[in-house]
Amino acid sequence: SDHRVGLLGHVSFLALHSHPRGTSATLRGMFVRRALLCDEVPAPPVDVDTSLPEPSGTTLTLRDRVQEHLTNPACSGCHRPLDLIGLAFENYNGIGAYREDDHGAAIDASGELDGQIFSGPRELAEVMSRDPRVGACLVRQMVRYATGHVEEYGQQGDVRELQRLFEASGFRVRDLMFELAMSRLFRVAG
């Protein structure tokens, strides 16, 4: 469908990063931060209430409830970088089905990724396609998957070389897989 964009529009991503009773801008934004940008996202403090207000007459959409949540300075510092990404996926409900409204109110799927404004998942994907962290993160994620561990300090040069080769190939994943299999990282893994 025209509403779906690659991995970020796939039902498995959308449903896995939702709550049982609805969507989650935080979970969806956290996936983008951790898995696609390799950003460190700390766990919330144990004594913090992470629940959003329930829909009401003034806060029908998730965006409305998130905005109310982000007015609390104790919440906004951590949630802003996650939720403003995750709101891009609000046109998809908790099981990943496309929708135009949330509780009868039109959905605004705009957001922000580190100062880059976008309107919906297609524009978010375009912003991410220009972000050098995405390619570098994909290399790191593939190295970790292939070797079964997080790269060590002495392996950083090998990882950077794979990142350089990946970029030189025009970000061809097949080429990355070949280079990784031929690399010292893979041959001496474990």
C-alpha positions in Angstrom: 0.0 0.0 0.0 1.1 3.6 -0.5 0.9 4.1 3.3 3.7 1.6 4.1 7.4 2.5 3.9 9.9 -0.4 4.2 10.7 -1.8 7.6 9.1 1.2 9.4 5.8 0.4 7.8 5.9 -3.3 8.3 3.1 -4.7 10.5 5.6 -6.7 12.6 7.5 -3.6 13.6 4.3 -1.6 14.3 2.6 -4.3 16.3 5.7 -5.4 18.3 6.3 -1.8 19.4 2.8 -1.1 20.7 1.0 -1.8 23.9 -1.7 -4.5 24.1 -4.5 -1.9 24.1 -3.0 0.8 21.8 0.0 2.4 20.1 3.1 3.6 21.8 5.1 6.6 20.4 7.7 5.8 23.0 8.3 2.2 22.1 8.3 2.9 18.4 10.6 5.9 18.8 12.9 3.8 21.1 13.2 1.1 18.4 14.4 3.8 15.9 16.8 5.3 18.4 18.3 2.0 19.6 18.1 -0.3 16.5 18.5 2.1 13.6 20.6 4.9 15.1 22.5 2.9 17.8 21.7 5.6 20.3 21.9 4.7 24.0 18.5 5.1 25.7 18.6 4.8 29.4 15.8 2.9 31.3 13.4 5.1 33.1 14.0 5.5 36.9 12.1 2.9 38.8 10.0 5.4 40.7 8.7 7.2 37.6 5.1 6.8 36.5 5.4 6.2 32.7 1.6 6.1 32.0 -0.1 8.6 29.8 -3.4 10.2 30.6 -6.4 8.3 29.3 -8.3 9.8 26.3 -10.6 12.6 27.4 -12.6 15.4 25.8 -9.4 17.5 25.4 -6.9 14.8 24.8 -8.4 12.4 22.2 -5.3 11.5 20.2 -2.1 10.0 21.4 -0.4 13.1 20.2 -2.6 15.2 22.6 -1.8 12.9 25.5 1.9 12.8 24.7 1.9 16.6 24.5 0.3 16.8 27.9 3.0 14.3 29.2 5.8 16.4 27.6 4.8 19.5 29.5 6.2 17.8 32.7 9.9 18.7 32.8 10.6 15.4 34.6 9.3 13.5 31.6 10.2 15.6 28.6 14.0 15.3 28.7 13.8 11.6 28.1 10.6 11.3 26.1 11.0 14.1 23.7 13.7 12.4 21.6 11.6 9.2 21.5 8.0 10.3 21.3 8.6 12.9 18.5 9.9 10.1 16.3 7.3 7.5 17.4 4.4 9.9 16.6 5.2 9.5 12.9 3.6 6.0 13.1 0.3 7.1 14.6 -1.6 6.4 11.4 -1.0 2.7 12.3 -3.0 1.3 15.2 -1.6 -1.2 17.8 -1.7 -4.1 15.3 -0.3 -2.1 12.4 -3.6 -1.5 10.5 -3.7 1.9 8.7 -6.2 4.5 10.1 -7.0 8.1 9.5 -8.2 9.1 13.0 -7.7 8.3 16.7 -10.9 8.3 18.7 -12.6 10.3 15.9 -9.9 13.0 15.8 -7.6 13.4 12.7 -4.1 12.1 13.3 -1.1 14.4 13.0 1.8 12.2 12.1 4.5 14.9 12.1 7.5 14.8 14.2 11.2 15.6 14.7 14.4 13.7 14.6 17.3 15.7 16.1 16.1 19.0 14.6 14.9 17.5 11.3 11.1 18.1 10.9 9.1 15.5 9.1 5.5 14.7 8.3 4.8 11.0 8.6 6.8 7.8 8.2 7.7 8.4 4.5 9.4 11.7 5.3 11.0 10.2 8.4 12.4 7.5 6.2 13.8 10.2 3.9 15.4 12.0 6.8 16.9 8.8 8.0 18.2 7.9 4.6 20.4 11.0 4.8 21.6 10.4 8.3 25.1 8.8 8.4 24.3 7.1 11.7 21.9 4.7 10.0 24.5 3.0 7.8 27.1 2.9 10.6 24.5 1.5 13.0 23.4 -1.2 10.5 27.1 -2.3 10.2 27.4 -2.5 14.0 24.1 -4.4 14.3 25.2 -6.9 11.6 28.6 -7.4 13.2 27.0 -8.1 16.6 24.5 -10.5 15.1 27.2 -12.3 13.1 29.7 -12.6 15.9 27.3 -13.0 18.8 28.8 -10.3 20.9 29.3 -6.5 21.1 32.5 -5.4 19.4 35.4 -4.8 21.7 37.6 -1.7 21.8 40.3 -3.3 19.7 37.8 -4.2 17.0 36.6 -0.6 16.3 39.1 -0.1 13.4 37.7 -3.3 11.7 34.1 -2.0 12.2 35.0 1.4 10.8 36.5 -0.3 7.7 33.3 -2.2 7.2 31.4 1.0 7.5 33.6 2.6 4.9 33.2 -0.4 2.5 29.4 -0.3 3.1 29.3 3.3 2.1 31.5 2.8 -0.9 29.2 0.1 -2.1 26.3 2.5 -2.1 25.0 0.9 1.1 24.4 -2.5 -0.6 23.5 -5.0 2.2 24.6 -8.0 0.1 28.0 -6.4 -0.3 28.1 -5.7 3.5 27.3 -9.3 4.3 30.1 -10.5 2.0 32.7 -8.1 3.4 31.6 -9.0 7.0 32.0 -12.8 6.3 35.5 -12.1 4.8 36.5 -9.8 7.7 38.8 -10.6 10.6 35.8 -9.7 12.9 34.0 -12.8 11.6 36.9 -15.1 11.1 38.1 -14.7 14.7 34.7 -14.2 16.3 34.0 -15.8 19.6 
